[in-house]
């Protein structure tokens, strides 16, 4: 599940990094790129990776109601919370830095907080993608809903590429091995 907000006005914003990572993952595909189709509570695509079938989801519920889409798709696909990996932005990490965790608090992130509230647990894997925190006091909303600066794009594109590799490694080798390789620095 890549977190973000629907609509062209949010397409390249910091808060939509989860959508951007899934788009990149879908573009490399398995044997061929895959495309997202409109479905209930968002857009989905299916992708084969390391012998597993992945369901890539971009919720249409807006960030603060992400839990609705997560709950629906876990139920519709008969998946347990242990099969969920959430991709999201993180203000506390420098631009492009990644952190994979198997559980944890929402850390002030409204999308993660709604998922936690809806599922009744913090025990699901998540990848936090650093978006930096270079904004004046009281301007957090404008910052997360704003675009990356041109000087940040090299770190963003590198981080997206590493995120795709992280997801593929997570599917192939699991949480512990992937954390040991990607949670550096």
N, C-alpha and C positions, 0 to 999 in steps of 0.2 A: 504494500500500500504506500504510494507516494502522496504525501500531503501537499495541498495547495488550494488555490481558489479558482473556480471556473471563470471563464471570460477572457477575452483578448486583452483587456486592460491590466490583467494580472500576469500575463503569459511569461514575461522575463523578470518578474520581481523576485526579491530575496525569499519571500514567503513561499514561492512556488518551486523551490529547488527540488522537492520530492517529485513533482511532475516532470521536471527537466531530466532527472536521473532516469525515470522510467522511460521517457522518450528516447534517451540514449541507449538504454538497455534493449528496447524494442527495435531500434534501428540496426543494432548489430545482430539481433536475433540468434537463432541457432544456425540453420543452414541458409535462411533468408530472413530479411526484416519482417516484422509483424506489424499490423496496424491495430489501433484501438477502435472499438465499436461502442456506440452508445448503448447503455444498459441502465438498469435500475440503480439509482444513487451514484451514477458516474459512468466512466469509460473503462472498458476492460480489454485486455489482450491476453492471449495464451502463448507461452513460449516454452520450448524444451530446453533444459539446461542440465548438464551432468546427469542425464538419465531421469530427470524429474520434470513433471509438467508444472510450470509456474503460471499463476494467475496474477497478472499485473493490473492494479486498480488505481485509478485516479478519481477520487470522490468529487461529486458535483454538489456536495452539501455545504460548501464553504468550510474553511479551516476550523472554525469554532464548533462545528457540528460533525466533525469527522467520525466520531464514534457511531453515528447512525449507519454510515456506509460500512464500517468495519463489522458491526454486529450483523447487518443484513447478509454480507457476503460470506462471513464465517458460517452462518446458519445455512444459507443457500447451497454452499459447496460442502457442507458437513465437515468443516475444518475445525481443529482445536486451536486455541490461542497460541499453543506452542508452534504452530505452523505459520504464524504471522510475523512479518518483518515490516516495520514502518520506517519510511525514509522521510526525514524532516529537517528543517532549518534549525540552527542554534546560534543565538546571539553571544553566548559565552565563549565560543571558539573563533579563532582567527579565520578569515576567508579561506575556504577550501580544505580546512582541517577536518578529518573524520573521526568519529568515535562510535564504535559498535558496543552495545551493551545488551545483555540478555534480559534485563529488567531494570526498573528504576523509577524515580519520580518524574513527574511532568516537567519539573524545573522551571515553572512559570510559563510553559508553552501551552496555549489554549487548546490546540488540536490534540496534543497528547493528554491533556487534562480531561477532555471530553471522551477520548477513547477509554481512559482509565475509569472514569465515572460510569460509562455505558457498559463496559465489560466487567466492572467490579474488581479489577486486578491491575497491578503494575507489572505483572509477570509476562511480558511479551518483549521480543527483541526489537531494537530500534537502532537506526543509524542516524546520528546527528551530524549534519553538514554545517560547518562553520560559515556564518555570514558576517562576522565581525560585529562591532558595536560602536562604530564611529558616528554617533548622533548626539545632538544636543539634548539636555534634560527635557523630558516631556514630549519628545519627538519620535518615540519608538515606533508608533503605528506608521508614521510617514516613512520611516526608515525601512521597516520590513516589507511595506507595500511599494517601496521604490525599487528601481533597477540598480543593478551593480554598476559601479563606475567603470569606465573604459580601462583604467589601470588595474582593476580587479579581475577582469575577464581571463587573463592567463591562469590565475589561481583557480578560478571557477571552472574553466574547461578541464584543467588538470584534475581538479577534485571530482568532477563528474566522471571522467574516465576512470579514476581510482575507485569511485563508488560502484561503477559497473563491474569492475574486477572484483571488488569486495562482495557484491551480491552473488556473482558467479562462484567465488570461493566459498562463501557461506553455504550455498546449496550443495556444493561438491564435498566440502570438508567439515562443515559444522561451525558452531559458535566459537569454541575455544581456540581452534587453529586459526580461524580468521581474525579473531581479536589479537592474537599474538603477532600477526603479520601487519595489520592495518592500524592498530592503536598506538602508534609510535609518534613521539614528538609532541 
